[in-house]
Amino acid sequence: MKQYDIVIIGGGPAGLAAAISAKNAGVSDIMILERDESLGGILNQCIHNGFGLHTFKEELTGPEYAARFIAKAQEMEIPYKLGAMVLSVSPEKVITYMNKQEGLVQISAKAIILAMGCRERPRGALNIPGFRPAGIYSAGTAQRLMNIEGYSVGKEVVILGSGDIGLIMARRMTLEGANVKVVAELMPYSGGLKRNIVQCLNDFNIPLKLSHTVVGIDGEKRITGVTIAEVDANRQPIPGTEIHYDCDTLLLSCGLIPENELTREIGVEMNRVTSGPNVDDKLQTGVEGVFACGNVLHVHDLVDHVSSEAALAGENAAAYVLAKAETESAHKVTLKAENGVRYTVPQTIDVANMRDSVTVRFRVADIYHNRSIAVYYGDKKVMSRKKRVLAPGEMEQVLLKKDSFKDYPDITEITIRTEEA
Amino acid sequence: METKNLTCIGCPMGCALTVTIDGDEITVTGNTCTVGANYAKKEVTNPTRVVTSSVRVCGAAIARVSVKTATDIPKNKIFDCMAEIREITVNAPVSIGDVIIEDCAGTGVKVVATKNVAAK
């Protein structure tokens, strides 16, 4: 069985950034396994701009952002396989994949970086009543059909869910001549980025109906219309508020789910809030030498954050391979999310062996105005940052410095919470 | 005096901006950097957008190559620009930055490819 130093599962933005930084850190024996026919992952179909403001200080489209990382990986001669579908990963780090050229292959790795990304919540998970006619797509499927495969998808469109892909597709379909009638959002706020609401809906006068959901789908062969209704505080439809829209297309943009079937198989501890694995400050999962980054770890809103997180995973995987040292956690501290903070990534920090600083990323549970984000070391508040607005759709972060733990030698828990400012 | 509320789109912060227009005097508050102030001033005087779309590509493994206006164009020219983009077919190979339309909808702005597409 061929052994690699590092095998990276997924050749999207996370996998590419991880590979580049692992190689920069001194490991050359790398293999990226990508199931699609090209590197770049979901960025290939995200043809809108707004990528790279943090990483490159300029505004790029998705394919352009991906191309920079692909060019870098190719220039550094990092090996990769396309059309290679990973079927299983064992706790002993044996990876089984399949492709057209080699058939079924088993390889082993000293370290594995999980970078499989996420997928969209499908209709079946949404409990929408009605027939199952043609014309109902997840927003990302419609995006791929339009932007890569060249289909028009639909003319009269209703969108359920105001996630970023749904918003982007509202604009995209409008530009291609479709009539996007309404975007209905179950929650009382949008899960999408503000700039997407401004530029994708407001610019084209597309109404966003918050606290609304689809309660009926008409049409047997092809969708002919949908009925939406307002929902109450318990997200139950309110009788009498139904509105009918004739349409030939319904797009669903109702959340993203990290794609962790392989991760579960390895047997690492999973997080019920992120649907990704629990990781330490090195982005290492519960299984030694298995790292995770990008949307498979937790769903990001910005690819720039994916790239920086993945670079860290790559560097740490390289350090693990080269040194094979200090895998035992010397002083493990657990991060606790409470009072409006839904989760943190990482979930633990080894304060004895941490870098000079660790970025802790998290999301809040609701829209909050004028609250502060507070960090407690044990019972002691060590940091508080006032925020005018916090929203579930926008990931937050705090930076914890190694120096700051000097006065807390016995700390076992760090709490991150929102507080009334 | 007129007041407008805008959301800054300069970066993911999405600052809530308040623009006060008093004759030629435009005051912006709520911004956390100069991008916000410049955006708000522009948005109330000369709003512009970068248009991204895709055009048909022949002789490649994929059916469309993504494109964008090389710089932002006046907001009211978006649909004129799209009408021209929709008429275009190119042949593979295409490289990022290749000019697809020299002057889109009389704006003087080029439309360029944003994806490398190899010939099949």
Interface residues (C-beta under 8 A of the other chain):
Chain A: E37 N44 I47 H48 N49 L53 E59 L60 T61 G62 P63 E64 A67 M146 N147 I148 E149 G150 R172 L175 E176 L193 K194 R195 I197 V198 Q199 D203 D301 L302 R388 V389 E394
Chain B: L6 T7 C8 I9 C11 P12 G14 A16 R49 V50 V51 T52 S53 S54 R56 A61 I62 A63 R64 S66 K68 K75 I78 F79 M82 R86 I96 T114 K115 N116
